[in-house]
């Protein structure tokens, strides 16, 4: 039976109060409902992106007291941070994976700037610190860029892609757009059986494209307030666990099961927590 890695991105970019204990409780409930990975950004108390890892480390410590969910920290986000500042989450031992952004794109009214020299710097920091990159792709050309980066830096197998849809200015959340992305993966990595792709949808209002992505071969799905707090058209929820529970039910309705964190680590080549001195659950 196929297993799907559900990832929760629990903190909205508009949040102006970061509460580590509240985030940890929310993440734990998501874990109980089927989430295997948590995706976080490094933010200060007022929600601003920062290179200061102290509040993020506190949050992860609280999460680790509760569960063994895989911890992924972003190296991105629209901000004025330098690439060196953005890459601070590549260094700590408590970070297992990093999101990797491989090109620039309009996101709504903002411009998400990722010039290639910054991208290459980020790739080097992720790989030399033995983190798993989750490569976020917003446009078709970025997939070709990843092929060039792989030729130069040699990503470890498997190569994990997050195909992102729904932001203003990038690929729309439609079936043809998803098909184009999947075709581009096949064209750029012909004959490779170590390419894993997942689905992320900004401003999601329903679950139809999530279902379609699973039908078309997605191995991961990201859900959470960073992308949308809607469980149905016009119906907002006040915690991420409800969204993860709905996603898990959809996965099960497709004859699949949500991965455990241990299964996600095995798929991505991340060492077990028990071998790194962490408490086991």
N, C-alpha and C positions, 0 to 999 in steps of 0.2 A: 504494500500500500504506500502510495507516495506521501511524503511528509512535506509540509509547508512551514517555512520559518516566518512567523508573525513578529514584526518589529513595531514597537510603540515609540512614537515621538511625542512625548507627553506635554511639552511646554510650548505654548503659542508664542510667536515672535512679538506679539502685542502685550504679553504679560509684563507688568511693571512692578511685581513683587515676587521674588524668588524665595520660596520656603523649602529648604532642603528636606525637612521631615515630611512635609505634605507631599512633595514629589515622590519621595521614597515609598510612602504608603500607597500612593496611586500606582506606582510601578509594580509594587508587590501584588496588588489586586489584579493588575494586568497579567502578571506572571501566573497567578492562580487561574486566570481565564484562558491561558494559552500563549502568551507572549514569550518568545525565546530571546529577544534582543531589545535593549533600550537604546534609543538614539537621543543624545543630549548635546547641547551647545554650552560653551563656557561663558556664563553670564554673571554679572554682579547682582547685588540685591535688588536693583531697579530694572533688571532685565536687559541691560546693555551688554553687548559682547565685549569680552575682556580677555587679556592674556593671563590674568591672575587666576590660577587654578584652585585657590583655597576653598571657595564656596562650592565649586564643582566636586572637589575631593570630599568635602563634608557630605554632599548629597550621595555620592557613590558609597561612602562608608556606611551610611544609613541603609542604602539598598542592600549592601553586602551582609548586613546584619540579618536581613530577612530572606534573601534568596540568591540563587546562582545565575540569574539572568545575564546574558552576554552584554558587556558594556561597550558601546560604540560612541565615540565623541567626534563631533564635527570639526573639520578644519575650515569651514566656510561660513557663509552668511554675509549679507550685504552690510558692510561696515567700513570704517576708515582704518582698520587694523592693517599693519604690514604683514607680509607673508610669514615673516619670522614670528610675529605675535600669533598669527592664526595657527601656526604649527606647534605651539606649546603643548597641546593635548597629544602629540605623537610620542612624548617622552615618558610619562609615568607608567610604572608597572601595572597599575590598576586599570589601565585602558587596554582593551583587547582588539578593538577595530577603530578605524578612522574613516569618515566619509572623505572622498577625494573628488574634487570638482575640476574638470578638465577643459573648461572653456568659458568664455564670456557670453552673457545672454541678457536680454531685457526680462525683468521679472516685475510685471505690473508697471509702475512708473519709475522703478529703480533699474539701474544697470549693475548686474552682478559681474564684477570684473575679475577675470582669471587669466591674465596674460600667460603665454606659454612658459616664460622663464619662471614665473611663480609656480605654475603647475609642476614643472620639473623639480623645483626646490621641494615642493610638498611631497612628490613621489619619493624623492631620496630620503626625506625624513621618515616617512611612513615605513619604507622598506628597511632602512638601516636599524630601525627600532623594532622590527619584526611584528608590526601591526598588520592586520588584514585590511586592505583598502576596499571600501564599498564605493564603486565608481558611479557617481551621479551624472546622468546623461540627460540633457534637456533638448538637444537637437541632434539630427542625424550625423552632422560632421564631427561631432564629438566622439562618436564610435570609431571613426577612422583615426582620430587623434590618439585614442587608446591603443590602437594597433601599432602606431608609430612609437608610442611610449613603451609598449611591451617589447618591441624590437630593440629599444635602447636600454631599458632598465630590467627587463625580464621579471615580470610579475610571477609570484608563486602561484601554483595551481591549487584550487580553481580561481578563475577570475570572476569576481562578483560585480554585477552591474545592477544599479537601481535606475530603471527607466522612469523618468519623472514627466508628468503631464499636468496640464490644467492651469499653470500660471499664465497671466496675460503676457503676451510677447514670446511664448515658447510653444512647443507642440501641444495641440489641443487634446483633451481626453476623449478621443474617438477611436473606433475600431480601425479605420484605415491608418491613422497615425501610429497606433500600436503595431500594426502589421508591418509598416515601413521600418519601424525600429527593429523588430525581430529579424526582418529580412536583411537589414544592414549589419546586424551581428553575424549572421551567416555568411554574408559577403566578405566581411572584414576578417573573420576567423574561420575560414573554410576547413572542414574536417576536424575541427577541435571539439572534443567532447567534455572539456573542462570549463565551459562557459555557463555561468549561472546568472539568470536575470530575475529581477523582481519588479514589482509595480508600486509606484507611488503617485497619488493623485492629489494635487492641491485643490482646494475649494470644492472637494467632493460633496455632492448633494444626495446621491443615492449610491447603491452598491452594484449597479449594472456593469460598470467597467471593471470593477474588482472581480466579479464573476467571470467576465469575458477573459481577463488576463489569466485567471486560473485555468480556464478551458484551453487557452492558447499556450500553456506551458510554464507559467510563472512558478518559481520555486520560493519566492519571498513576497510578502506584501507588507507595506508600511502603513500604519494607521495611527492617528493621534491628533491632538489639538494643534500641533505645529502645522498640520495640513487641513484639518476640518474637524469641527465638533458636532457635525450633523449625523444623526443616526437614520434620519429619513428627511425628505424634503421639508424644510422649514422647522424641523424638530431638533433643537439643540440639547446636548446633555452636559452634565456638570462634572463628569469624571471619565477618564480614558478607559477604565475597565469595561464599561458598558459597550464601548466601540469594539474593543478586543473580543469580548464575548460574542458579539454579532459576527465579526470576521471569522472567529473560530467555528461558529455554527455554519457559516457559508462554506468554509473549507470542508467540514464534515459532510455537508449536503452534496459535495462533489465526489464523495467517496475517498477523501483524503483525511489526514490528521495533522493537527499542529505539531511542530517539532518541540521537543524539550530543549532547554539550553544545552544539555550535553550532546544531543543530536546535532544541534546547530554548530557547536564547536567541532564535532567530528567532520561535518560537511565542509567547514571552512579551514580546517587544519589548525585550529586553536588548541593549545594544550589544555587538558582538564585543570580545573581549579585546584583539585586535591593535590596535584603535583607541584603546585606553586605556593603551598603553605596556607591556602585559604580554607576556611571552614567549609565542610560539605553539609548538604541538607538531605 
